[in-house]
Amino acid sequence: MQPRSIAENGTRILQAAYCSECSGYSFPASVPGCGHCGAVPEALTTVDCNRPVQLLNVITVHAALAPGLSVPAIIGEIELCPRLVEEVRIEAESEAAVPPGTWLVPTWCEDADGGSWVFHPMPEKAAPSQGDPA
């Protein structure tokens, strides 16, 4: 599996790995095998995840739990792909500004460690309605 993490226009693409053996998803796309069934990398294909996702849960972290994490930090849980819940960093004024149900979009942010994905709230007018597929 060769992840294609940069689009033709030079922007980063958030990707996960899809397993043809168990239909599970793993993150990041460069995993050495399926995180669900252990299938070999050849059974995985990359899928693009550059779409709005809905925030499931949110918390403000006041301790640097990961290298390079500036605190306080807003951390949320999202369903990146079906049955694949990930914890992500959210850029917002406060936890109150991004309650569960808020639609978020991923943005690649360069930093001293090479970069990471940060999620930003979508403007309310642009957010998908509850019945729309994300």
Secondary structure, 3 states (H helix, E strand, C coil): CCCCCECCCCCECCEEEEECCCCCEECCCCCCCCCCCCCCHHHEEEEECCCCEEEEEEEEECCCCCCCCCCCEEEEEEEEECCEEEEEEECCCCHHHCCCCCEEEEEEECCCCCCEEEEEECCHHHCCCCCCCC
